[in-house]
Amino acid sequence: MSMNLNHSELGKKSAYETQYNPKLLFPIPREIKRKELGLDIENPGFYGVDIWTHYEISWLNIKCKPMVAIGELVYPAYSTNIIESKSMKLYFNSFNNTKLNGVDELIKYVEDDISNAVGAPAKFKIIPLTENFDIKNNHDAICLDDLDVECTIYKPCTDFLFCEDSVVKESIYSDLLKSNCLVTGQPDWGTVYIDYRGKKINHDGLLKYIVSLRNHNEFHEQCVERMYNDIQTRCCPEYLTVYARYTRRGGLDINPYRTSLDKFEINNNRLIRQ
């Protein structure tokens, strides 16, 4: 199976449809990159979800008055496909001049369409603009970004990942995550949060590993699975969670969450750059 993105709208000048059109969604099989990482397709060795926040949702009510809101979309990491991000934007924009009976109808459309596209149940909720967002930073975790390290490698390098003798339980984050879109080469900026228990991962090496993704071309979800797999393979923690919070592009942010824990709760509070 090959990843043929020639039929997607990514990197092309697009006409924005403003009437509901689920055919705009462009699924991409997860299998392609997971095979590249040597992961078992049926059991990749982790659990998790992909969380999308859409800040530019609009539709018309039954009197054709425009409505606006923020939406949160979640679907599981075991889904067959991901959705190419520009196609997701075009899909949501297709509601802009679509008359709906209310929020429940919008939710049903989105949940049905995304579930069909990704091959697994999707959940969607509307967040009114009047809701008070709790914007946070990861102050309960250790920040790696002040470490005085020399960085000269900007392609994925697992050699930086090694462990010390002590066993720890710690949460770590870095705001220095950057990779590039697989198709357009445009930069994707993010914060990566790593929680684990096991032999202490050398912090200098971990930061240099995160920075080594800087010029790497891969989609958000694929980068997170690469980080998870590399840390798991090199450091063998007792448990591991890798959670990336990417900044928005075109009104959308994508936040992949991968963990070894089969039961998990996600804190989806916005970070300062979101």
C-alpha positions in Angstrom: 0.0 0.0 0.0 1.4 3.4 -1.0 0.5 6.8 0.3 -0.7 8.7 -2.8 -1.4 12.3 -1.9 -1.8 13.5 -5.4 -5.5 13.4 -5.1 -5.6 15.4 -1.9 -5.9 19.2 -1.8 -2.7 19.6 0.3 -0.4 22.1 -1.4 -2.9 23.1 -4.0 -5.0 26.2 -4.6 -8.5 25.2 -3.4 -12.0 26.4 -4.0 -13.7 26.6 -0.7 -17.1 24.9 -0.8 -19.7 26.4 1.6 -22.3 23.7 1.4 -22.0 20.5 3.3 -19.8 18.0 1.5 -18.4 15.0 3.4 -16.6 13.9 0.2 -14.0 16.5 0.9 -12.4 14.4 3.7 -9.2 12.7 2.6 -8.2 9.6 4.7 -4.6 8.4 4.9 -3.9 4.9 6.1 -2.0 4.6 9.3 -0.5 1.3 8.1 2.0 3.0 5.8 4.1 4.7 8.4 3.6 2.1 11.0 5.1 -0.5 8.7 8.1 1.9 8.2 8.6 2.0 12.0 8.3 -1.8 12.2 5.1 -1.7 14.2 2.5 -4.5 14.1 -0.6 -3.1 12.3 -3.1 -4.9 14.5 -1.2 -4.3 17.8 1.2 -1.4 17.5 2.1 -1.5 21.2 0.3 1.6 22.4 -3.1 3.1 23.0 -4.2 6.6 22.5 -6.2 9.1 20.5 -5.9 12.0 18.1 -7.5 15.2 19.4 -8.3 18.0 16.9 -9.4 21.5 18.0 -11.2 23.6 15.4 -11.4 27.3 16.2 -13.3 28.4 13.1 -16.5 26.4 13.0 -19.6 28.2 11.5 -23.0 27.2 10.2 -26.4 28.8 9.6 -29.3 28.3 12.0 -32.9 27.6 10.7 -33.3 31.4 10.2 -30.1 31.5 8.2 -28.3 33.4 11.0 -24.6 32.5 11.2 -23.5 30.6 14.2 -19.9 30.3 15.4 -18.2 28.0 17.9 -15.1 26.0 18.7 -15.2 22.2 18.2 -13.2 19.3 19.7 -12.9 16.1 17.7 -11.4 12.9 19.1 -10.9 9.5 17.5 -8.8 6.5 18.6 -5.3 5.6 17.6 -6.5 2.2 16.5 -8.5 3.7 13.7 -7.5 2.6 10.2 -6.9 6.1 8.9 -5.9 9.6 9.8 -7.4 12.6 8.0 -5.2 14.9 6.0 -5.5 18.3 7.7 -6.3 20.6 4.8 -9.2 18.3 3.8 -10.4 18.5 7.4 -10.4 22.3 7.1 -12.2 22.2 3.7 -14.8 19.8 5.2 -15.6 22.1 8.1 -15.7 25.1 5.9 -18.4 23.3 3.8 -20.8 24.0 6.7 -20.3 27.7 6.5 -23.5 28.3 4.4 -25.3 25.1 5.4 -28.6 25.5 7.3 -28.9 23.2 10.2 -31.6 22.6 12.8 -29.1 23.0 15.7 -25.9 21.9 17.3 -27.1 18.3 17.6 -27.5 18.0 13.9 -24.0 19.4 13.3 -22.6 16.9 15.8 -24.3 14.0 14.2 -23.0 14.9 10.7 -19.4 15.3 12.0 -19.4 12.1 14.1 -20.9 10.0 11.3 -18.6 11.5 8.6 -15.4 11.3 10.5 -16.1 7.8 11.9 -16.7 6.6 8.3 -13.5 8.3 7.1 -11.1 7.0 9.8 -12.8 3.6 10.3 -13.5 3.9 14.0 -15.9 5.8 16.3 -15.3 9.5 16.5 -16.6 11.9 19.2 -17.3 15.6 18.5 -18.4 18.3 20.9 -19.1 22.0 20.5 -17.5 24.5 22.8 -19.4 27.8 23.0 -17.2 30.9 22.7 -18.6 32.0 26.1 -16.8 29.2 27.8 -13.8 30.3 29.8 -10.7 28.5 28.5 -8.2 27.5 31.1 -4.9 28.2 29.4 -1.9 26.5 31.1 1.7 25.6 30.7 3.2 22.3 31.8 4.4 23.7 35.1 3.9 20.3 36.8 6.5 18.8 34.5 10.3 19.3 34.0 11.2 21.6 31.2 14.2 20.5 29.1 14.6 23.7 27.1 17.0 25.5 29.4 19.6 22.7 29.1 22.8 24.0 27.6 23.3 21.4 24.8 24.9 21.7 21.4 22.6 20.6 18.6 24.0 19.8 15.2 21.7 17.0 13.9 18.3 17.9 12.5 17.1 14.5 11.3 15.8 11.8 13.6 18.7 10.3 15.6 17.9 7.7 18.2 21.6 7.5 19.3 20.8 10.5 21.6 18.4 8.3 23.7 20.1 6.5 26.6 19.4 5.8 30.2 21.1 6.3 33.5 21.1 3.8 36.4 18.5 5.3 38.7 14.8 4.4 38.4 12.5 7.4 38.3 8.9 8.4 37.6 8.9 11.8 35.9 7.1 14.1 33.5 9.1 16.1 31.0 8.2 18.6 28.3 9.8 20.7 25.6 8.5 23.5 23.5 11.2 23.0 21.0 9.4 20.3 18.9 9.4 21.2 15.2 8.9 19.0 12.2 7.7 19.7 8.7 4.6 18.7 6.7 5.2 15.6 4.7 3.8 17.2 1.5 4.3 21.0 1.6 7.4 21.2 3.8 5.7 23.9 5.9 6.9 23.9 9.6 4.8 22.3 12.3 5.5 23.7 15.8 4.6 22.0 19.0 5.1 21.1 22.6 5.8 17.5 23.5 5.0 16.1 26.9 6.6 12.8 28.0 5.6 10.9 31.1 7.2 7.6 32.1 8.5 5.3 34.8 11.8 3.4 34.4 15.5 4.0 34.2 16.1 7.7 34.0 16.3 8.9 30.5 19.3 11.3 30.1 17.8 14.7 29.7 20.5 16.2 27.5 20.1 13.3 25.1 16.3 13.4 25.2 16.3 17.1 24.3 18.8 16.6 21.5 16.6 13.8 20.2 13.5 16.0 20.2 15.5 18.7 18.3 16.7 16.1 15.8 13.2 16.0 14.4 13.5 19.7 13.3 13.9 19.1 9.6 12.0 15.8 9.4 9.0 15.6 7.1 6.1 13.7 8.6 2.6 14.3 9.7 1.8 15.1 13.4 0.4 11.7 14.2 3.4 9.9 12.6 6.0 12.0 14.5 4.4 11.2 17.8 4.3 7.5 17.0 8.0 7.7 15.9 8.9 9.4 19.2 6.9 6.9 21.3 8.5 3.9 19.4 12.0 5.3 19.6 11.8 6.0 23.4 10.1 2.6 24.0 12.7 0.7 22.0 15.8 2.5 23.3 14.9 3.0 26.9 12.3 0.3 27.7 10.3 2.2 30.4 7.7 0.4 32.5 5.1 2.7 31.1 5.3 5.6 28.7 3.1 8.4 27.4 4.0 10.8 24.6 1.6 13.7 24.0 2.3 16.4 21.4 0.3 19.7 21.4 0.8 21.4 18.1 0.0 25.0 17.3 -2.9 25.6 15.0 -2.8 26.1 11.2 -5.8 27.1 9.3 -7.8 27.2 12.5 -7.0 23.6 13.4 -4.6 22.1 15.9 -3.8 18.4 16.1 -2.8 16.8 19.4 -1.8 13.1 19.1 -1.7 11.1 22.4 0.0 7.7 22.6 0.4 5.7 25.8 1.2 2.2 27.0 -1.7 2.5 29.5 -4.9 0.9 28.4 -6.9 3.2 30.7 -6.1 6.9 30.5 -7.5 10.4 31.0 -6.4 13.3 28.9 -6.0 16.9 30.1 -6.8 18.9 27.0 -6.3 22.4 28.5 -4.9 24.8 25.9 -1.3 25.7 26.2 -0.1 29.3 25.8 0.7 28.9 22.1 -2.7 27.4 21.3 
